[in-house]
Amino acid sequence: MPRPFGRLRRRMASGIAVLIPLVVTVYVLRVLFGFTAGILLPIIDPAVDHWSAPARIALSLGILVVMVYLLGELAAHVLGRRALSLAEALLLRVPIVRVIYRVSKQVVTAFERQDRSAFKSVVFVEFPRPGMRAMGFVTSTFRKPDGSEWKTVFVPTTPNPTTGFLQIVNSSEVVQTDFTVEEAFKMVMSLGVLSPEALARLP
């Protein structure tokens, strides 16, 4: 390739490498701002309706940060835990809210456990058809009544690993790897460009 075009290609690749993390970061921040503003602005708007929109949004986000911190302080003390338990008991009496709250808490608790294996084991499974392999993360392991061991494997989509497919696979059909979670996410988000060297050594 002529030198000017080679330089252009390299600069375009470098620009894309810088742009993608920025776009993802801005998107996440935009979602957070929209969430906090949607909840808090209707409450505080009457008092700060003369403020500029960015100032009101910053205020709503600041209030949310303070609320989260205070909840953390509350949960760290005995009386606070008792008050939260009472509020939780009241929530669990509401039919629809009960389901949403219980599932959400179970998910958070699962990721808080110090001995968890979720997203710490990177594996390959046959997906979407025999003869093809997809990389996934083991999220849990269980045994069936016949004694066989099975795993739940989350197979992320690329380049957006926040969505994907949940597979339930017999442990004997799971190919274990020594990839780190960071290496696996790099591979997914780079469309396979940043693949670990150990990929070529897998059976």
N, C-alpha and C positions, 0 to 999 in steps of 0.2 A: 504494500500500500504506500502511495506517495507520502512523504514526510508531513506535509501540511494536514492531510487527512488523518494520519496517525495521531498527530498532536490533538486534532479536534476530537477524535474518538476518546483519547485518554482524558481530555478535559471534560467531555460530556459524562464519562463514567464517574469521574471524581465529583462532578456536580450532582449527579443522581445519588451517589453515596452520602453526600451531605444533606440533600433535600429530603430523602425518605425519613430519616430519624426526626427531622424538624417537623415534617407533615404529621407523623404519628403523634409527636409530643403536643403539637398545636391542637390536633383533633381531641386528644384526651383532655387537655385543659379546657377546650370549648365545651365538651360534655359536662365537665365538673362545674363550670361557670353556669351553664344552662340549668343544671340540676339545682344548684344552690339559689340562683336568682329566681327560679320558678317557685321555690318554696317560700323564701324569705321576703322577696321584694313586695308581694301583695300585702304583707303584714307591716312592713316598715315604710312603704311608699307615702302614706299620709303625712308622716313626720319629715320626710326628706324629699318631697316631690319637687323642690326647687334645686336639688342637687343634679349634677350631670349624670348620665347613665353609667359611665365607667365608675364614678365614685359610689353610686348606689350598689353596683355589682360587687365592687371591692368590699364595701361594708357588709353585704350579705355573706360573702365568702369568709370575712373575718369573724362574723358572728358564728358561722358554722364551725370554724376552727376552735373557737372558744367553747362552744357547746360540746364538741367531741372531747376536748381536754377535760372539761368539768365532769363529763360522764366517766372518763378514765379515772379521775380522782375519786369520784363517787364509788366506782367499782373496787377501788383499792382499800376501802374501809369497811368494817363489819356492818355498821349501820347502813352504809350506802348499799352494800350487797343485799341486805334484807329489804331495803326499799325497792331495789331493782327486781328482786325475786317476787315481791308483791305485785309490782307492775306487770311482770311477766305472767304471773298467774291470772291476772285480769285479761291480758291479751289472749291467753290460751282458751278463754271461755267464749271468744267470738269465733264462730265457725270458719269463715273464709280467712280471716286474719290469722287464725291459729295455724292453718296449713302453711301459709306463706312464711310466718315467723319461725315455725319449727324447722322447716326445710332450710331456710337461710341460716339459722343458728347451727344446724348440723353441719352445713358446708363449712362455715367459719371455724367451728370446733375441730373439724377434721384436719384443716390446714394449720391449726394452732398446736396440734399435738407434737411434742418433741420427738416422739418415736415414729412419726409418720414416714411412709415410704412414697407418698404421693409426689409425683414429679421429680423423684430422685433417681428413678431407674429408667433408662432409655432403652427401648427394645424395637425390634422389627417384627411385623406380623404380615401375613398374606392378605393383601387388600389393594384394590377392590375386587380382585379375582385371583384364583390360584396361579402361581407363576410370577406374580407381581408382589413387591414388598413396599410397605409404608412404615415410616418411623413413628413411634408413639411413646407415650409415657405411662408407666404402670401406676394406677391410682389406688388399687386395692387387690388383695389376694384372698380367696376363700376356697373352702373344700365342699364338694357335694357329698350327699349321703353315701355314695359308692366309694368315697375316699379319694377321688380324683381332684387334683388341684387346678383351679382356674384363676385367671386374672382379668381384671377390667383394665382396658388400655384405651387411653385417649389419643386419637390420631388427629393432630392439628392440620388445618388447611394452610396453604401457603399463598401469599406471604403474610396472611393474617392468622396468627396462631391462637387467637381468642375464640375462634370457631373451629369445629371439627366433627369427628365421629367417635362414638363410644362403642368399642368392640369388647365382647366377652369371649375370651380365647382360652383354650386348654393350655396349661403351662408348657406342655411338651411341644406345642407348636409356636412358642414364643422364642425368638432369637435374641439372646441377651447381648448387650454391648457394654463397652467400658467408656462410652461417650459421657461427658459431663452434660448437665442440663444446659449450660451456656453454649456449648458446642452444638447441641441439638437445635436450640433456638436460632443460632446463627445460620445453620443450614436451612431451616424452614424459611426464615425471613429474607435470606439471600437467594431464594429459589434454587438452592443446591450449589450455588457458586462457592460458598465457603463451607465445603465438606471436610470433615475430619479425615486425616490420613488413614486412620484405622478402618474407614469405610471399605477400602479395597481388600482388607484382610478378613472381612466377614465371610462366613461359610455360605 
